[in-house]
Amino acid sequence: MGEVFAGRYELADPIGRGGAGAVWRAWDRRRKRYVAAKVLQQSDAHSLLRFVREQALRIDHPHVLAPASWAADDDKVLFTMDLVSGGSLAHLIGDYGPLPPTFVCTLLDQLLAGLTAVHAEDVVHRDIKPANILLEPTGKGRPHLRLSDFGISMRKGEPRLTETNFIVGTPGYFAPEQMMGADPDFTADLYAVGLVGLYLLTGQKSDSMEMLARYEHGVPPAPERVPEPLWQVLGQLLQPDPEHRFRTATGTRKALASAVELLPPDATAEQEIVEVFDQIGPLPQGFGPDGPARDGSSGGAATTTPGAGAPAAGAAATGAAASAPSPPPSPSSTGSFHLPPPQGGFGSIPEQPGTPPTPTPVPMPAQPAASSPAGPPGQAPTQPYQPVPQGTYVPGAGTGTAAGTAATVPGGSVAARRPGPPPKVAVPVLIVALLCLAVGVWALTAA
């Protein structure tokens, strides 16, 4: 796993390096996708101020690659942007050499479109060069470029962070007025666009000082491999005097569109198909298309909750398996045991102890009449004693049955009504009880 920055960005592998810091491919845990993260190397006051300026730039345009978010962790800072993996125009020239004119016109039109959006925010890029113009991996389709690296860009009117007589930028792409110490302006960016276009058509890097010498006696003729209609546009962009250049990127786009219509047929016949492929390469070990690979993943296997039983292997496993004693409960991850819920549940009214349930009577098999012994003459035949199975409820037996109520006994017959004491016993007992009561009352009143 890579280093996690500010708890959100997991650095995967470095994909580039510049003067201000290194660019990493990183996994954004919040947005769940890969981004390009530029980590600041220096922490001096000027570097931090340039970082603040760059990360504060928010330009939403399909041909501009501006910072999207930023984060700080201890003494490190970074900002992120979309991950563009097709390489730069410098990579493209290294692979194919000089490019076809119509292909170059498409790239220049997109570059000028992005620069129009940048200038609309009153921002001067100040570092337009092939290495800062990135490409999406579109294959053999229409190219799609994005202008990047706003590290030394500034808004017009903002204080400059460089000392007097000190120039910031890439040697070879300075406009003549920049080398004279003039304030940054939009026309300086357009001069760099002219140098980029000339590099794409010829495959050779042009130096601004060399170009300045060629304009000593006016506009020079078109260089080799540069069609005349395109040179009319590029030649005006490369004028040493900014007053003689195009003033805006929009005006340059219109002139470029007119030049494309004037290209000769042999210039539009592309002899080689230019393919823009992925230049970053595969992800490092431990990272996949959906982010970093996490250890201990189940890989889709089913898990069993502690204390929960495993499912039955099949519907037929109900015989001996059902009669087998259940294993003792296993402890959970905290060491406790999962016990069955109490009978009656929590919060309910407790059962009354004197009110037994009313189960369904279980009839006993009738015995044959021949097995019953005959009783004495004049008495009803009695049933032999049979034990009642445990748990069988006999209605009328035990508590809760009114005296004299017939009860069902084993064998299905109704028991005989139990008679009370005979009158010759009950009457004397009742008389004696009344006499005792009278004596007691007299003794109390006499005292």
Buried (B, 14 or more C-beta within 10 A) or exposed (E): EBEBBEEBBBBBBEBBEBEBBBBBBBBBBEEEEBBBBBBBEEEEEEBEEBBEBBBEBEBEBEBBBBBBBBBEBEEBBBBBBBBBBBBBBBBBBEEBEBBBBBBBBBBBBBBBBBBBBBBEBEBBBBBBBBBBBBBBBBEEEEBBBBBBBBBBBBEEEEEEBEEEEEEBBBEBBBBBBBBEEEEBBBBBBBBBBBBBBBBBBBBBBBBBEEBBEBBEEEBBEBBEBBBBBBBBBBBBBBBBEBEEBBEBBBBBBEBBEEBBEEBEEEBEEEEEEBBBBEBBEEBEEEBEEEBBEEEEEEEEEEEEEEBEEEEEEEEEEEEEEEEEEEEEEEEEEEEEEEEEEEEEEEEEEEEEEEEEEEEEEEEBEEBEEEEBEEEEEEEEEBBEEEEBEEEEBBBBEEEEEEEEEEEBBBBEBEBEEEEEEEEEEEEEEEEEEEEEEEEEEEEEEEE
